[in-house]
Amino acid sequence: MPVITVNWWKGNDRAARGDLVAGITDVVTRVSGCPRESVTVIVRDVELGHWGKGGRLADDRGPAGPRSSQ
């Protein structure tokens, strides 16, 4: 029973989360041979100000950010 946790920037819409969960589930079932029903994907939205990369907070890095339907 694989459990996959994804941390990504807050602000992605429901469609993006659904695509992510479906895609991860597809890969895990293909690689492991386990049934889709046994794959759990946990998606955690992280505020940009709580995410650091390269010594800087993500909200200081410019306009690149989450996908939304807007």
N, CA, C and O atoms as a CHARMM CRD file, in Angstrom:
* protein
*
  280
    1    1 MET  N      0.84500  -1.18100   0.00000 PROA 1      0.00000
    2    1 MET  CA     0.00000   0.00000   0.00000 PROA 1      0.00000
    3    1 MET  C      0.89100   1.24500   0.00000 PROA 1      0.00000
    4    1 MET  O      1.23400   1.74700   1.07100 PROA 1      0.00000
    5    2 PRO  N      1.26900   1.75000  -1.16400 PROA 2      0.00000
    6    2 PRO  CA     2.11600   2.94000  -1.23100 PROA 2      0.00000
    7    2 PRO  C      1.38200   4.19600  -0.75200 PROA 2      0.00000
    8    2 PRO  O      0.21200   4.41100  -1.06700 PROA 2      0.00000
    9    3 VAL  N      2.09000   5.00300   0.00500 PROA 3      0.00000
   10    3 VAL  CA     1.59200   6.31900   0.42100 PROA 3      0.00000
   11    3 VAL  C      2.61500   7.34300  -0.04900 PROA 3      0.00000
   12    3 VAL  O      3.77500   7.30700   0.36100 PROA 3      0.00000
   13    4 ILE  N      2.18200   8.24900  -0.90500 PROA 4      0.00000
   14    4 ILE  CA     3.06400   9.26700  -1.47300 PROA 4      0.00000
   15    4 ILE  C      2.60100  10.61900  -0.96200 PROA 4      0.00000
   16    4 ILE  O      1.41600  10.94600  -1.03700 PROA 4      0.00000
   17    5 THR  N      3.53800  11.40800  -0.44200 PROA 5      0.00000
   18    5 THR  CA     3.23100  12.75500   0.02700 PROA 5      0.00000
   19    5 THR  C      3.90900  13.76200  -0.88500 PROA 5      0.00000
   20    5 THR  O      5.10400  13.66200  -1.16500 PROA 5      0.00000
   21    6 VAL  N      3.13000  14.73500  -1.34400 PROA 6      0.00000
   22    6 VAL  CA     3.64000  15.79200  -2.21300 PROA 6      0.00000
   23    6 VAL  C      3.46400  17.12100  -1.49500 PROA 6      0.00000
   24    6 VAL  O      2.36400  17.45400  -1.05200 PROA 6      0.00000
   25    7 ASN  N      4.53800  17.87300  -1.38300 PROA 7      0.00000
   26    7 ASN  CA     4.47200  19.23800  -0.86900 PROA 7      0.00000
   27    7 ASN  C      4.66600  20.16600  -2.05400 PROA 7      0.00000
   28    7 ASN  O      5.66800  20.06900  -2.76300 PROA 7      0.00000
   29    8 TRP  N      3.70800  21.07000  -2.27400 PROA 8      0.00000
   30    8 TRP  CA     3.84800  22.03400  -3.36200 PROA 8      0.00000
   31    8 TRP  C      3.24700  23.35000  -2.94000 PROA 8      0.00000
   32    8 TRP  O      2.57200  23.44800  -1.91500 PROA 8      0.00000
   33    9 TRP  N      3.50600  24.37000  -3.75500 PROA 9      0.00000
   34    9 TRP  CA     3.05200  25.70600  -3.39200 PROA 9      0.00000
   35    9 TRP  C      1.53700  25.79500  -3.33900 PROA 9      0.00000
   36    9 TRP  O      0.83400  25.25500  -4.19300 PROA 9      0.00000
   37   10 LYS  N      1.05400  26.48100  -2.32600 PROA 10     0.00000
   38   10 LYS  CA    -0.36900  26.74800  -2.18400 PROA 10     0.00000
   39   10 LYS  C     -0.83300  27.59700  -3.36100 PROA 10     0.00000
   40   10 LYS  O     -0.10100  28.46300  -3.83800 PROA 10     0.00000
   41   11 GLY  N     -2.04600  27.34700  -3.82100 PROA 11     0.00000
   42   11 GLY  CA    -2.62400  28.15000  -4.88600 PROA 11     0.00000
   43   11 GLY  C     -2.95900  27.36200  -6.13400 PROA 11     0.00000
   44   11 GLY  O     -3.62200  27.88000  -7.03300 PROA 11     0.00000
   45   12 ASN  N     -2.51000  26.11700  -6.20600 PROA 12     0.00000
   46   12 ASN  CA    -2.89300  25.28000  -7.33500 PROA 12     0.00000
   47   12 ASN  C     -4.36700  24.91600  -7.20900 PROA 12     0.00000
   48   12 ASN  O     -4.85700  24.65300  -6.11100 PROA 12     0.00000
   49   13 ASP  N     -5.06900  24.90300  -8.33400 PROA 13     0.00000
   50   13 ASP  CA    -6.50700  24.64500  -8.28500 PROA 13     0.00000
   51   13 ASP  C     -6.81700  23.14700  -8.17700 PROA 13     0.00000
   52   13 ASP  O     -5.92800  22.30100  -8.27100 PROA 13     0.00000
   53   14 ARG  N     -8.08600  22.85300  -7.97900 PROA 14     0.00000
   54   14 ARG  CA    -8.54000  21.46900  -7.79700 PROA 14     0.00000
   55   14 ARG  C     -8.18300  20.60100  -9.00600 PROA 14     0.00000
   56   14 ARG  O     -7.78500  19.44700  -8.84300 PROA 14     0.00000
   57   15 ALA  N     -8.32100  21.14800 -10.21400 PROA 15     0.00000
   58   15 ALA  CA    -7.98800  20.39100 -11.42500 PROA 15     0.00000
   59   15 ALA  C     -6.51100  19.99700 -11.42900 PROA 15     0.00000
   60   15 ALA  O     -6.16900  18.87300 -11.79700 PROA 15     0.00000
   61   16 ALA  N     -5.64400  20.91100 -11.02400 PROA 16     0.00000
   62   16 ALA  CA    -4.20900  20.61600 -10.97200 PROA 16     0.00000
   63   16 ALA  C     -3.92600  19.52600  -9.94300 PROA 16     0.00000
   64   16 ALA  O     -3.13300  18.62000 -10.19600 PROA 16     0.00000
   65   17 ARG  N     -4.57800  19.61300  -8.77500 PROA 17     0.00000
   66   17 ARG  CA    -4.39200  18.57000  -7.75800 PROA 17     0.00000
   67   17 ARG  C     -4.88100  17.21900  -8.27100 PROA 17     0.00000
   68   17 ARG  O     -4.23600  16.19400  -8.05100 PROA 17     0.00000
   69   18 GLY  N     -6.02400  17.22300  -8.95500 PROA 18     0.00000
   70   18 GLY  CA    -6.55600  15.98100  -9.51400 PROA 18     0.00000
   71   18 GLY  C     -5.62300  15.37600 -10.54900 PROA 18     0.00000
   72   18 GLY  O     -5.40200  14.16500 -10.56200 PROA 18     0.00000
   73   19 ASP  N     -5.06900  16.22800 -11.42700 PROA 19     0.00000
   74   19 ASP  CA    -4.10700  15.75600 -12.43200 PROA 19     0.00000
   75   19 ASP  C     -2.87200  15.16200 -11.76700 PROA 19     0.00000
   76   19 ASP  O     -2.36100  14.12600 -12.19300 PROA 19     0.00000
   77   20 LEU  N     -2.40300  15.82600 -10.72600 PROA 20     0.00000
   78   20 LEU  CA    -1.22200  15.35100 -10.01000 PROA 20     0.00000
   79   20 LEU  C     -1.47800  13.98400  -9.38300 PROA 20     0.00000
   80   20 LEU  O     -0.67400  13.06400  -9.53800 PROA 20     0.00000
   81   21 VAL  N     -2.59800  13.85300  -8.67300 PROA 21     0.00000
   82   21 VAL  CA    -2.93900  12.58900  -8.00900 PROA 21     0.00000
   83   21 VAL  C     -3.10000  11.47100  -9.04100 PROA 21     0.00000
   84   21 VAL  O     -2.59700  10.36600  -8.83800 PROA 21     0.00000
   85   22 ALA  N     -3.79100  11.74700 -10.13500 PROA 22     0.00000
   86   22 ALA  CA    -3.99200  10.72800 -11.17300 PROA 22     0.00000
   87   22 ALA  C     -2.66300  10.30700 -11.80000 PROA 22     0.00000
   88   22 ALA  O     -2.41700   9.11900 -12.00500 PROA 22     0.00000
   89   23 GLY  N     -1.81300  11.28000 -12.10000 PROA 23     0.00000
   90   23 GLY  CA    -0.52600  10.97700 -12.72300 PROA 23     0.00000
   91   23 GLY  C      0.38500  10.17000 -11.82400 PROA 23     0.00000
   92   23 GLY  O      1.02000   9.21300 -12.26600 PROA 23     0.00000
   93   24 ILE  N      0.44900  10.55800 -10.56300 PROA 24     0.00000
   94   24 ILE  CA     1.28100   9.81400  -9.61200 PROA 24     0.00000
   95   24 ILE  C      0.74300   8.39800  -9.44800 PROA 24     0.00000
   96   24 ILE  O      1.50900   7.43500  -9.42200 PROA 24     0.00000
   97   25 THR  N     -0.56800   8.27700  -9.33800 PROA 25     0.00000
   98   25 THR  CA    -1.18200   6.95700  -9.19800 PROA 25     0.00000
   99   25 THR  C     -0.87500   6.08500 -10.40900 PROA 25     0.00000
  100   25 THR  O     -0.56100   4.90400 -10.25700 PROA 25     0.00000
  101   26 ASP  N     -0.96200   6.65400 -11.61000 PROA 26     0.00000
  102   26 ASP  CA    -0.64200   5.90400 -12.83300 PROA 26     0.00000
  103   26 ASP  C      0.78100   5.35400 -12.79300 PROA 26     0.00000
  104   26 ASP  O      1.01100   4.18100 -13.08600 PROA 26     0.00000
  105   27 VAL  N      1.73200   6.21000 -12.42800 PROA 27     0.00000
  106   27 VAL  CA     3.13800   5.78600 -12.41000 PROA 27     0.00000
  107   27 VAL  C      3.37800   4.71900 -11.34800 PROA 27     0.00000
  108   27 VAL  O      4.04400   3.71700 -11.61000 PROA 27     0.00000
  109   28 VAL  N      2.84000   4.93000 -10.15900 PROA 28     0.00000
  110   28 VAL  CA     3.06600   3.96600  -9.07300 PROA 28     0.00000
  111   28 VAL  C      2.46700   2.60700  -9.42200 PROA 28     0.00000
  112   28 VAL  O      3.09100   1.57600  -9.16900 PROA 28     0.00000
  113   29 THR  N      1.27000   2.59000  -9.99700 PROA 29     0.00000
  114   29 THR  CA     0.67000   1.30000 -10.35400 PROA 29     0.00000
  115   29 THR  C      1.44800   0.61800 -11.47800 PROA 29     0.00000
  116   29 THR  O      1.60500  -0.60300 -11.47100 PROA 29     0.00000
  117   30 ARG  N      1.93800   1.40000 -12.44400 PROA 30     0.00000
  118   30 ARG  CA     2.71400   0.82300 -13.54600 PROA 30     0.00000
  119   30 ARG  C      4.03300   0.23600 -13.04500 PROA 30     0.00000
  120   30 ARG  O      4.42100  -0.86300 -13.44000 PROA 30     0.00000
  121   31 VAL  N      4.71300   0.97400 -12.17700 PROA 31     0.00000
  122   31 VAL  CA     6.03600   0.54700 -11.70900 PROA 31     0.00000
  123   31 VAL  C      5.94300  -0.57700 -10.67600 PROA 31     0.00000
  124   31 VAL  O      6.73500  -1.51900 -10.70600 PROA 31     0.00000
  125   32 SER  N      4.98000  -0.47700  -9.76900 PROA 32     0.00000
  126   32 SER  CA     4.90800  -1.44000  -8.65900 PROA 32     0.00000
  127   32 SER  C      4.00400  -2.63400  -8.94200 PROA 32     0.00000
  128   32 SER  O      4.15700  -3.69400  -8.33500 PROA 32     0.00000
  129   33 GLY  N      3.06300  -2.45800  -9.86700 PROA 33     0.00000
  130   33 GLY  CA     2.11400  -3.52800 -10.13800 PROA 33     0.00000
  131   33 GLY  C      0.98100  -3.62100  -9.13400 PROA 33     0.00000
  132   33 GLY  O      0.15300  -4.52800  -9.22200 PROA 33     0.00000
  133   34 CYS  N      0.92900  -2.70500  -8.18700 PROA 34     0.00000
  134   34 CYS  CA    -0.13900  -2.73400  -7.19000 PROA 34     0.00000
  135   34 CYS  C     -1.43200  -2.15800  -7.78700 PROA 34     0.00000
  136   34 CYS  O     -1.37700  -1.40100  -8.75600 PROA 34     0.00000
  137   35 PRO  N     -2.58500  -2.50700  -7.22000 PROA 35     0.00000
  138   35 PRO  CA    -3.84100  -1.96500  -7.73000 PROA 35     0.00000
  139   35 PRO  C     -3.98600  -0.47500  -7.40800 PROA 35     0.00000
  140   35 PRO  O     -3.48600  -0.00400  -6.38700 PROA 35     0.00000
  141   36 ARG  N     -4.67500   0.26200  -8.28900 PROA 36     0.00000
  142   36 ARG  CA    -4.89200   1.70600  -8.09400 PROA 36     0.00000
  143   36 ARG  C     -5.49800   2.00500  -6.72400 PROA 36     0.00000
  144   36 ARG  O     -5.14500   2.99000  -6.07600 PROA 36     0.00000
  145   37 GLU  N     -6.40700   1.14700  -6.30100 PROA 37     0.00000
  146   37 GLU  CA    -7.12400   1.38300  -5.04100 PROA 37     0.00000
  147   37 GLU  C     -6.20200   1.36800  -3.82700 PROA 37     0.00000
  148   37 GLU  O     -6.56600   1.86900  -2.76300 PROA 37     0.00000
  149   38 SER  N     -5.01600   0.80100  -3.98100 PROA 38     0.00000
  150   38 SER  CA    -4.10400   0.72200  -2.83500 PROA 38     0.00000
  151   38 SER  C     -3.15400   1.91300  -2.75200 PROA 38     0.00000
  152   38 SER  O     -2.40200   2.03500  -1.78600 PROA 38     0.00000
  153   39 VAL  N     -3.17900   2.79400  -3.75800 PROA 39     0.00000
  154   39 VAL  CA    -2.26800   3.94300  -3.78900 PROA 39     0.00000
  155   39 VAL  C     -2.92800   5.13900  -3.10700 PROA 39     0.00000
  156   39 VAL  O     -4.03700   5.53700  -3.46400 PROA 39     0.00000
  157   40 THR  N     -2.23600   5.70200  -2.12800 PROA 40     0.00000
  158   40 THR  CA    -2.69900   6.91000  -1.44600 PROA 40     0.00000
  159   40 THR  C     -1.74100   8.04100  -1.77000 PROA 40     0.00000
  160   40 THR  O     -0.52500   7.89300  -1.64900 PROA 40     0.00000
  161   41 VAL  N     -2.30500   9.18200  -2.18600 PROA 41     0.00000
  162   41 VAL  CA    -1.49700  10.36900  -2.46400 PROA 41     0.00000
  163   41 VAL  C     -1.99900  11.48600  -1.55800 PROA 41     0.00000
  164   41 VAL  O     -3.18300  11.82300  -1.56700 PROA 41     0.00000
  165   42 ILE  N     -1.09300  12.05200  -0.78300 PROA 42     0.00000
  166   42 ILE  CA    -1.41200  13.16900   0.10900 PROA 42     0.00000
  167   42 ILE  C     -0.77200  14.41400  -0.48000 PROA 42     0.00000
  168   42 ILE  O      0.43700  14.45000  -0.70900 PROA 42     0.00000
  169   43 VAL  N     -1.58800  15.43900  -0.72700 PROA 43     0.00000
  170   43 VAL  CA    -1.08400  16.68500  -1.30600 PROA 43     0.00000
  171   43 VAL  C     -1.15400  17.76100  -0.23100 PROA 43     0.00000
  172   43 VAL  O     -2.22100  18.05500   0.30600 PROA 43     0.00000
  173   44 ARG  N     -0.00400  18.33900   0.07000 PROA 44     0.00000
  174   44 ARG  CA     0.07400  19.40500   1.07600 PROA 44     0.00000
  175   44 ARG  C      0.40700  20.72100   0.38700 PROA 44     0.00000
  176   44 ARG  O      1.41000  20.83100  -0.31800 PROA 44     0.00000
  177   45 ASP  N     -0.43800  21.70500   0.59900 PROA 45     0.00000
  178   45 ASP  CA    -0.20000  23.04600   0.06500 PROA 45     0.00000
  179   45 ASP  C      0.64900  23.82500   1.06000 PROA 45     0.00000
  180   45 ASP  O      0.31300  23.91500   2.24100 PROA 45     0.00000
  181   46 VAL  N      1.74300  24.38400   0.57500 PROA 46     0.00000
  182   46 VAL  CA     2.66700  25.13300   1.42200 PROA 46     0.00000
  183   46 VAL  C      2.66000  26.59300   0.97700 PROA 46     0.00000
  184   46 VAL  O      2.81100  26.89000  -0.20800 PROA 46     0.00000
  185   47 GLU  N      2.48600  27.49500   1.92700 PROA 47     0.00000
  186   47 GLU  CA     2.56100  28.92700   1.63000 PROA 47     0.00000
  187   47 GLU  C      3.93500  29.25200   1.06200 PROA 47     0.00000
  188   47 GLU  O      4.94000  28.71000   1.52400 PROA 47     0.00000
  189   48 LEU  N      3.98900  30.12400   0.07000 PROA 48     0.00000
  190   48 LEU  CA     5.26600  30.48100  -0.53800 PROA 48     0.00000
  191   48 LEU  C      6.24400  31.03300   0.49300 PROA 48     0.00000
  192   48 LEU  O      7.45100  30.81900   0.37800 PROA 48     0.00000
  193   49 GLY  N      5.73700  31.73700   1.49200 PROA 49     0.00000
  194   49 GLY  CA     6.58900  32.29000   2.53300 PROA 49     0.00000
  195   49 GLY  C      7.10800  31.25700   3.51700 PROA 49     0.00000
  196   49 GLY  O      7.92400  31.57500   4.38300 PROA 49     0.00000
  197   50 HSD  N      6.63500  30.01200   3.38700 PROA 50     0.00000
  198   50 HSD  CA     7.10400  28.91400   4.23600 PROA 50     0.00000
  199   50 HSD  C      7.96500  27.94400   3.44500 PROA 50     0.00000
  200   50 HSD  O      8.25300  26.84500   3.92000 PROA 50     0.00000
  201   51 TRP  N      8.37500  28.32900   2.25800 PROA 51     0.00000
  202   51 TRP  CA     9.13100  27.45600   1.35100 PROA 51     0.00000
  203   51 TRP  C     10.41100  28.18000   0.98200 PROA 51     0.00000
  204   51 TRP  O     10.36000  29.29100   0.45400 PROA 51     0.00000
  205   52 GLY  N     11.53900  27.58200   1.24400 PROA 52     0.00000
  206   52 GLY  CA    12.81200  28.21100   0.91200 PROA 52     0.00000
  207   52 GLY  C     13.60600  27.38300  -0.07100 PROA 52     0.00000
  208   52 GLY  O     13.59900  26.15400  -0.01600 PROA 52     0.00000
  209   53 LYS  N     14.29100  28.06800  -0.97400 PROA 53     0.00000
  210   53 LYS  CA    15.16000  27.39000  -1.93000 PROA 53     0.00000
  211   53 LYS  C     16.30400  28.33200  -2.25700 PROA 53     0.00000
  212   53 LYS  O     16.09500  29.51700  -2.51400 PROA 53     0.00000
  213   54 GLY  N     17.49700  27.80300  -2.24600 PROA 54     0.00000
  214   54 GLY  CA    18.65600  28.61800  -2.58500 PROA 54     0.00000
  215   54 GLY  C     18.88300  29.76000  -1.61300 PROA 54     0.00000
  216   54 GLY  O     19.42700  30.80000  -1.98200 PROA 54     0.00000
  217   55 GLY  N     18.46400  29.56500  -0.37000 PROA 55     0.00000
  218   55 GLY  CA    18.68700  30.58500   0.64600 PROA 55     0.00000
  219   55 GLY  C     17.66400  31.70700   0.65900 PROA 55     0.00000
  220   55 GLY  O     17.81200  32.67400   1.40700 PROA 55     0.00000
  221   56 ARG  N     16.62600  31.58800  -0.16500 PROA 56     0.00000
  222   56 ARG  CA    15.59300  32.63100  -0.22600 PROA 56     0.00000
  223   56 ARG  C     14.21300  32.00600  -0.09400 PROA 56     0.00000
  224   56 ARG  O     14.00000  30.85300  -0.46900 PROA 56     0.00000
  225   57 LEU  N     13.27900  32.78300   0.44500 PROA 57     0.00000
  226   57 LEU  CA    11.89600  32.33500   0.50400 PROA 57     0.00000
  227   57 LEU  C     11.28500  32.40500  -0.88900 PROA 57     0.00000
  228   57 LEU  O     11.62100  33.28500  -1.68000 PROA 57     0.00000
  229   58 ALA  N     10.39500  31.47900  -1.17900 PROA 58     0.00000
  230   58 ALA  CA     9.79800  31.40200  -2.51300 PROA 58     0.00000
  231   58 ALA  C      9.02400  32.66100  -2.87300 PROA 58     0.00000
  232   58 ALA  O      8.97200  33.03300  -4.04500 PROA 58     0.00000
  233   59 ASP  N      8.42300  33.32500  -1.89300 PROA 59     0.00000
  234   59 ASP  CA     7.65700  34.52800  -2.22700 PROA 59     0.00000
  235   59 ASP  C      8.55800  35.72100  -2.53000 PROA 59     0.00000
  236   59 ASP  O      8.06200  36.78000  -2.91400 PROA 59     0.00000
  237   60 ASP  N      9.86400  35.57200  -2.36600 PROA 60     0.00000
  238   60 ASP  CA    10.83000  36.60600  -2.75300 PROA 60     0.00000
  239   60 ASP  C     11.42900  36.33500  -4.13000 PROA 60     0.00000
  240   60 ASP  O     12.24500  37.12100  -4.61000 PROA 60     0.00000
  241   61 ARG  N     11.04200  35.24500  -4.76500 PROA 61     0.00000
  242   61 ARG  CA    11.71600  34.78900  -5.97700 PROA 61     0.00000
  243   61 ARG  C     11.08400  35.28700  -7.27200 PROA 61     0.00000
  244   61 ARG  O     11.64300  35.02700  -8.33800 PROA 61     0.00000
  245   62 GLY  N      9.97600  35.97100  -7.24300 PROA 62     0.00000
  246   62 GLY  CA     9.40000  36.48000  -8.47900 PROA 62     0.00000
  247   62 GLY  C      8.06000  35.85700  -8.80900 PROA 62     0.00000
  248   62 GLY  O      7.45000  35.20200  -7.96400 PROA 62     0.00000
  249   63 PRO  N      7.59800  36.05800 -10.03700 PROA 63     0.00000
  250   63 PRO  CA     6.22800  35.71400 -10.40200 PROA 63     0.00000
  251   63 PRO  C      5.94300  34.23200 -10.62900 PROA 63     0.00000
  252   63 PRO  O      4.77400  33.84800 -10.64000 PROA 63     0.00000
  253   64 ALA  N      6.94500  33.38800 -10.81000 PROA 64     0.00000
  254   64 ALA  CA     6.66500  31.96400 -11.05000 PROA 64     0.00000
  255   64 ALA  C      5.97300  31.38500  -9.83300 PROA 64     0.00000
  256   64 ALA  O      6.41800  31.59400  -8.70500 PROA 64     0.00000
  257   65 GLY  N      4.90700  30.67100 -10.04900 PROA 65     0.00000
  258   65 GLY  CA     4.17200  30.12400  -8.92600 PROA 65     0.00000
  259   65 GLY  C      3.20300  29.05800  -9.36500 PROA 65     0.00000
  260   65 GLY  O      3.36500  28.46500 -10.43200 PROA 65     0.00000
  261   66 PRO  N      2.19600  28.80700  -8.55200 PROA 66     0.00000
  262   66 PRO  CA     1.27800  27.71100  -8.81000 PROA 66     0.00000
  263   66 PRO  C      0.39900  27.94400 -10.03000 PROA 66     0.00000
  264   66 PRO  O      0.20400  29.07400 -10.47900 PROA 66     0.00000
  265   67 ARG  N     -0.12200  26.84800 -10.54800 PROA 67     0.00000
  266   67 ARG  CA    -1.07400  26.88600 -11.65500 PROA 67     0.00000
  267   67 ARG  C     -2.46700  27.09700 -11.07800 PROA 67     0.00000
  268   67 ARG  O     -2.83700  26.45200 -10.09700 PROA 67     0.00000
  269   68 SER  N     -3.22400  27.97800 -11.67000 PROA 68     0.00000
  270   68 SER  CA    -4.60500  28.17300 -11.23300 PROA 68     0.00000
  271   68 SER  C     -5.48700  28.32400 -12.45200 PROA 68     0.00000
  272   68 SER  O     -4.99900  28.50900 -13.56700 PROA 68     0.00000
  273   69 SER  N     -6.80000  28.24300 -12.23200 PROA 69     0.00000
  274   69 SER  CA    -7.74000  28.33500 -13.34300 PROA 69     0.00000
  275   69 SER  C     -8.09600  29.77500 -13.67200 PROA 69     0.00000
  276   69 SER  O     -8.93500  30.01100 -14.54100 PROA 69     0.00000
  277   70 GLN  N     -7.49100  30.72800 -13.01400 PROA 70     0.00000
  278   70 GLN  CA    -7.82500  32.13200 -13.24300 PROA 70     0.00000
  279   70 GLN  C     -7.13800  32.66500 -14.46400 PROA 70     0.00000
  280   70 GLN  O     -7.30700  33.83500 -14.80600 PROA 70     0.00000
